Amino acid sequence: MLQGTLKRTLIGSLLALSVGAHAQINEVHFLIPGGAGGGWDTTARGTGEVLAKSGLVKTVSYQNMSAGGGAKAIAHLIETSAQSDKTLMVNSTPIIVKSLSKELPQSFRDLTPVAAIIADYQALAVKADSPYQNWAQLLAAYEENPAKVKIAGGSARGSLDHLVAALTFKNAGADASKLRYVAYDAGGSAMAAVLAGETQAISTGFGEAMEAVKSGQMRILGVTSDKRLPGAEQIPTFSEQNNPTVFANWRGYFASPTISPEKSAEFAALLKQMYDKPEWEVVRSRNSWTNLYQSGPEFTAFLDGQEQQIGGLMRELGFIK
């Protein structure tokens, strides 16, 4: 079995040759490391819906395997590697965060990265009648007294909601170690806390924040994309506010560690072809996803870079040594 750089190089070469041709895949089995209705589940089932309805594949199946924050599904894919040549496991940025914190005994390097397909950028938002009209005002209040600026998030300390908020203040030159992050058990609870005045802002996914903006409850101070997003051109990025924070919570697919480079390249080509189908635009729009396609070595390099960025921040904040 080809390993490391040689395998990634070969996959990249094969992908370049195959991406313009129809991928020879008739069946896809989606392994989902979480329960029904979550982000991973929605992504896998949305992808499968498009592949089936567009005729790109004949058979699509799904398997939800919750437990261990994804560890059970990853272990299953590794242990059944020889029988998993039709399997794609969906995952996202938490595979990096949880691996760094040792919540996962595995990392993305124990699998074969196939392709990222979508991104959900992060946002900092305040309630509509907040005295903080923009990012500069919230930052000024934080620099004056960090204790008075509490940031809500719908996940635990050390999660993406916490880390991206800390990264945003750090990139503005503030002391991120003083950030008062208040963890809630879900995004809805965190949003309610901001609306009730328990916290001054929320760190959350852009799509979730936009729903609150559309209902008139919230105002987004900045989004971590590199440019303004389609359908939300009125929302400023942090980059245009002299803050270099660009961060995407990607979602994508991994195959077993023993999959052939040829089959991995075919999977990547199949996912690329999906973008051209009208069925994809229906699913993408329905879920407010942003397209983010990276495959093979490019995807692996992206994962390496994000691991370095997140790892450095987690060390600075004391979550890992």
Legacy VTK file of the C-alpha trace (Angstrom):
# vtk DataFile Version 3.0
C-alpha trace
ASCII
DATASET POLYDATA
POINTS 321 float
0.000 0.000 0.000
1.314 3.392 -0.935
1.762 5.687 2.064
2.369 9.334 2.893
3.605 11.740 0.269
3.848 9.164 -2.503
0.221 8.127 -2.090
-1.022 11.745 -1.957
0.986 12.635 -5.067
-0.432 9.690 -6.967
-3.984 10.552 -5.899
-3.449 14.106 -7.127
-2.198 12.900 -10.500
-5.092 10.498 -10.878
-7.591 13.163 -9.881
-6.257 15.545 -12.517
-6.859 12.855 -15.128
-10.251 11.699 -13.853
-12.002 14.890 -12.793
-13.161 15.660 -16.321
-14.484 12.158 -16.868
-17.493 10.462 -15.331
-16.481 8.723 -12.135
-17.049 4.961 -12.365
-18.941 4.655 -9.094
-22.422 3.164 -8.920
-22.836 2.809 -5.161
-21.957 5.024 -2.184
-22.406 4.145 1.485
-22.289 7.157 3.801
-20.917 6.598 7.305
-22.170 9.341 9.640
-20.352 9.768 13.011
-23.354 11.433 14.681
-27.092 11.158 15.113
-29.964 12.097 12.857
-30.515 15.791 12.203
-27.018 17.012 13.042
-24.625 18.793 10.697
-22.856 15.611 9.623
-26.155 13.831 9.011
-27.576 16.725 7.026
-24.441 16.951 4.888
-24.270 13.240 4.093
-27.965 12.900 3.337
-27.957 16.073 1.252
-25.013 14.782 -0.770
-26.669 11.394 -1.191
-29.916 13.030 -2.270
-28.130 14.890 -5.053
-26.106 11.892 -6.216
-29.228 9.732 -6.444
-31.650 12.283 -7.931
-29.150 13.462 -10.527
-28.359 9.921 -11.632
-24.666 10.161 -10.779
-24.947 6.942 -8.759
-27.532 4.157 -8.668
-27.495 3.215 -4.999
-27.035 5.357 -1.882
-27.180 4.126 1.720
-26.563 5.662 5.137
-25.330 4.472 8.515
-25.432 6.654 11.635
-22.834 5.619 14.192
-22.773 7.926 17.205
-20.409 7.669 20.186
-17.126 9.142 21.275
-17.477 12.353 19.300
-16.829 10.428 16.097
-14.289 7.958 17.485
-16.557 4.930 17.052
-17.207 5.632 13.375
-13.542 6.344 12.631
-12.468 3.114 14.363
-15.143 1.204 12.443
-13.923 2.568 9.105
-10.342 1.607 9.946
-11.238 -1.863 11.249
-13.443 -2.694 8.240
-11.105 -1.064 5.751
-10.877 -4.098 3.477
-14.680 -4.119 3.013
-15.174 -0.342 2.844
-14.284 0.556 -0.733
-17.798 1.987 -1.269
-17.807 3.994 1.983
-17.410 7.728 2.484
-17.334 9.036 6.059
-18.445 12.628 6.559
-16.546 14.777 9.020
-15.546 18.374 9.691
-13.193 20.625 11.643
-13.869 18.865 14.999
-11.803 15.894 13.808
-8.801 18.227 14.158
-9.859 19.862 17.433
-10.717 16.563 19.124
-7.567 14.882 17.896
-5.398 17.681 19.285
-7.180 17.510 22.658
-6.877 13.694 22.691
-10.658 13.267 22.763
-10.118 11.219 19.615
-7.414 8.539 19.602
-7.199 8.939 15.825
-6.625 11.852 13.448
-7.339 12.579 9.810
-3.971 10.992 9.009
-5.390 7.585 9.930
-7.846 7.910 7.037
-7.712 8.929 3.379
-8.859 12.536 2.886
-11.027 12.566 -0.250
-12.569 16.029 -0.538
-14.056 18.961 1.343
-17.323 20.081 -0.218
-18.848 22.860 1.887
-17.935 25.467 4.476
-19.829 27.088 7.288
-17.991 30.216 8.353
-18.176 31.519 11.904
-19.775 34.786 12.966
-19.840 37.049 15.984
-23.310 38.461 16.507
-25.130 40.679 19.009
-28.816 41.276 19.621
-30.423 43.768 17.296
-30.659 46.543 19.895
-27.163 46.008 21.298
-25.145 49.136 22.042
-22.329 47.550 20.018
-23.082 48.646 16.486
-19.939 47.153 14.949
-16.875 45.034 15.641
-14.710 48.026 16.519
-17.057 48.995 19.365
-17.153 45.462 20.803
-13.362 45.240 20.595
-12.976 48.611 22.338
-15.220 47.455 25.185
-13.185 44.251 25.508
-9.882 46.124 25.584
-11.258 48.439 28.269
-12.542 45.595 30.458
-12.546 41.988 29.162
-14.656 40.842 32.118
-17.625 42.849 30.867
-17.686 41.207 27.420
-19.042 37.676 27.710
-19.274 35.547 24.577
-21.862 32.764 24.376
-21.410 29.579 22.395
-23.457 26.448 21.848
-20.640 24.051 22.685
-18.064 23.379 25.391
-14.974 25.370 26.277
-12.236 24.588 23.792
-14.751 23.956 21.001
-14.847 25.800 17.680
-17.235 28.453 18.981
-14.749 29.264 21.741
-11.573 28.933 19.668
-12.726 31.079 16.747
-13.939 33.831 19.090
-10.575 33.770 20.847
-8.762 33.811 17.497
-10.744 36.866 16.410
-9.782 38.865 19.508
-6.188 37.622 19.310
-5.875 38.740 15.690
-7.088 42.190 16.732
-4.152 42.456 19.146
-6.202 41.779 22.289
-5.339 39.280 25.037
-7.381 36.225 24.073
-6.569 34.440 27.337
-8.937 36.837 29.135
-11.908 35.974 26.953
-15.012 35.113 29.011
-16.615 32.313 27.023
-19.908 30.990 28.381
-20.767 27.491 27.152
-24.385 26.472 26.529
-25.689 23.051 25.559
-26.835 24.118 22.088
-26.826 27.037 19.703
-30.437 27.887 20.499
-29.679 28.198 24.205
-26.669 30.401 23.484
-28.765 32.613 21.227
-31.415 32.941 23.927
-28.736 33.986 26.419
-27.644 36.860 24.187
-31.221 37.981 23.599
-31.846 37.906 27.355
-28.756 40.029 28.023
-26.851 37.280 29.855
-23.967 37.684 27.429
-22.956 40.488 25.084
-22.367 38.437 21.929
-22.469 34.950 20.458
-19.910 32.979 18.485
-21.737 30.625 16.143
-22.007 29.297 12.618
-22.823 31.912 10.013
-25.903 30.054 8.787
-27.403 29.916 12.265
-26.619 33.588 12.873
-28.217 34.572 9.567
-31.491 32.919 10.551
-31.602 35.203 13.609
-30.719 38.202 11.438
-33.564 37.409 9.038
-36.003 37.265 11.959
-34.809 40.683 13.157
-33.387 39.404 16.443
-29.645 39.681 15.841
-26.988 41.713 14.057
-23.778 40.137 12.780
-20.634 42.168 13.505
-18.349 40.080 11.310
-17.965 36.790 9.456
-14.757 34.767 9.103
-14.910 34.455 5.312
-12.311 36.091 3.080
-15.007 37.982 1.156
-18.670 38.823 1.575
-20.921 35.844 1.053
-23.567 35.451 -1.672
-27.005 36.330 -0.384
-25.504 38.166 2.592
-23.656 41.008 0.906
-24.658 43.398 3.691
-22.652 41.417 6.285
-19.029 42.614 6.690
-16.095 40.251 6.956
-13.518 40.640 9.687
-10.867 41.004 6.986
-12.352 44.269 5.754
-12.346 45.527 9.367
-8.557 45.245 9.700
-8.772 41.828 11.340
-7.141 38.948 9.408
-9.381 36.223 10.852
-10.389 33.827 8.074
-11.701 30.478 9.230
-13.930 27.885 7.605
-15.620 25.046 9.444
-15.431 22.712 6.469
-17.361 19.520 5.968
-16.106 16.814 3.697
-15.423 13.151 3.170
-12.841 10.564 4.093
-12.328 7.011 2.869
-10.673 4.026 4.512
-6.887 4.103 4.962
-6.419 1.217 2.515
-8.530 2.536 -0.349
-6.672 2.584 -3.645
-5.486 5.928 -5.013
-7.597 5.251 -8.117
-10.805 4.771 -6.128
-10.133 7.815 -3.946
-9.644 9.916 -7.081
-12.915 8.577 -8.509
-14.772 9.561 -5.340
-13.272 13.056 -5.533
-14.258 13.364 -9.195
-17.793 12.254 -8.386
-18.157 14.940 -5.722
-16.769 17.539 -8.112
-19.324 16.576 -10.766
-22.082 16.979 -8.201
-21.555 20.758 -8.153
-22.754 21.040 -11.752
-26.122 19.418 -11.044
-29.195 21.609 -10.448
-30.138 19.245 -7.619
-27.026 20.393 -5.749
-28.019 24.044 -5.873
-31.413 23.132 -4.388
-29.782 21.315 -1.458
-27.017 23.898 -1.003
-29.463 26.808 -0.953
-31.855 24.990 1.362
-29.083 24.577 3.940
-27.323 27.957 3.386
-24.056 26.154 2.613
-21.052 27.763 0.928
-19.266 25.694 -1.693
-15.715 24.744 -0.729
-14.169 22.076 -2.922
-10.697 20.814 -2.105
-9.532 17.314 -2.930
-6.589 14.967 -2.596
-3.273 16.639 -1.708
-4.871 20.104 -1.654
-7.367 18.941 0.969
-4.615 17.268 2.992
-2.496 20.435 2.898
-5.516 22.453 4.048
-5.999 20.045 6.976
-2.307 20.334 7.899
-2.554 24.135 7.918
-5.723 24.199 9.965
-4.195 21.790 12.494
-1.242 24.141 12.955
-3.509 27.183 13.339
-5.877 25.518 15.812
-3.088 23.760 17.686
-1.195 26.989 18.247
-4.287 28.702 19.600
-5.206 25.771 21.861
-1.697 25.827 23.354
-1.871 29.571 23.896
-5.180 29.211 25.712
-3.950 26.289 27.788
-6.176 23.570 26.365
-3.221 21.449 25.242
0.488 21.454 26.080
LINES 1 322
321 0 1 2 3 4 5 6 7 8 9 10 11 12 13 14 15 16 17 18 19 20 21 22 23 24 25 26 27 28 29 30 31 32 33 34 35 36 37 38 39 40 41 42 43 44 45 46 47 48 49 50 51 52 53 54 55 56 57 58 59 60 61 62 63 64 65 66 67 68 69 70 71 72 73 74 75 76 77 78 79 80 81 82 83 84 85 86 87 88 89 90 91 92 93 94 95 96 97 98 99 100 101 102 103 104 105 106 107 108 109 110 111 112 113 114 115 116 117 118 119 120 121 122 123 124 125 126 127 128 129 130 131 132 133 134 135 136 137 138 139 140 141 142 143 144 145 146 147 148 149 150 151 152 153 154 155 156 157 158 159 160 161 162 163 164 165 166 167 168 169 170 171 172 173 174 175 176 177 178 179 180 181 182 183 184 185 186 187 188 189 190 191 192 193 194 195 196 197 198 199 200 201 202 203 204 205 206 207 208 209 210 211 212 213 214 215 216 217 218 219 220 221 222 223 224 225 226 227 228 229 230 231 232 233 234 235 236 237 238 239 240 241 242 243 244 245 246 247 248 249 250 251 252 253 254 255 256 257 258 259 260 261 262 263 264 265 266 267 268 269 270 271 272 273 274 275 276 277 278 279 280 281 282 283 284 285 286 287 288 289 290 291 292 293 294 295 296 297 298 299 300 301 302 303 304 305 306 307 308 309 310 311 312 313 314 315 316 317 318 319 320
